[in-house]
């Protein structure tokens, strides 16, 4: 059997590696040109459930060498009052923060090492779904045919649009996120994990490496942004210094330091999509169930998908069994990922209440709420989730 994978982000290469393990030949087709994909995003958090999938691919050591450990997510308010913490470890795996470019590099190197071809600058423009095969057409006039096609091309998926042109577009969560990297020699490293500041007007997160490199982000109310005035990084710096003016000296120091990189995006999610597959084509990761980043689950769920898809397809004995296998994949994944999408959206809504009374109430209740609702026992369904083993064919 042969599979076409559309998308060379996180889910695409991981899926290619798992499918190759069960004897399915794969090739990856990516919209962007070679060397430009890493411009999409600064860094991300991988929760223990996502780390476990990469370890199953034999990439654990490389992940550890290229990331910052994130055993906890620690919360404070604008007055530096500790509100609590969430543990990002499950006894087997510890969460990490990693530059998106580094995660892409690890996956792509493994793809190349395994002889899997990647075709860049291949914009999908059409699909033909046949009884025995699927054909993908690209903007450069080329096409490719296989037994199945996997849409791993992100939240604005071309595959999703081709399969379900009437599907609802990803919905804005009401938040915009920006962030980047800088160096602050006089700020101490944070081996305890990510620091999350619930500010007066927006939330701010940061983690500092042993070399004093700072990974930082801010989540703001998207409705309040005057976008015509936010034309470059300097304009965003001025805005952020105003928004976080009352959120403490550490935040202020990070925002005033020279930024080595900066990016911004509006946060969207997909609460539900009735169908993930049609014929011999299937959606995975953000293409099927994009989630807000507040729970650290976007990349982790995509990695879970890649292992589960291979597990479902490993039982396929002939071409006619492909469609039932894709339907089973949706059946075993849909309820979990939609629960996490809803949970992540609720988490984001707590970041920056819009009035002083709501902020006061949040700060009074959050210490108890985190102990009760974010205890290891209550978050085990998220972080201790284990994908099935994918055995070699």
Secondary structure, DSSP 8 states (H G I E B T S, - for coil): -EEEEE--SSHHHHHHHHHHHTT-EEEEE-SS-TT-GGGS-SEEEE-HHHHHHHHHTT-HHHHHHTSEE-SEEEEEETT--EEEEEE-B-SS-B-EEEEHHHHHHHHHHHHHHTT-EEE-S--EEEEEE-SS-EEEEETTS-EEEESEEEE---TT-HHHHHH-TTS---EEEEEEEEEEEEE-TTS---TTEEEEEE-SSSEEEEEE-TT-EEEEEEEEEGGG--GGG--SHHHHHHHHHHHTTTS-HHHHHHHHS-EEEEEEEEEEE----S-SEETTEEE-THHHH---GGGS-HHHHHHHHHHHHHHHHTT--SGGGHHHHHHHHHHHHHHHHHHHHHHHHHHHHTSS-SSHHHHHHHHHHHHHHHHHHSSHHHHHHHHT---------
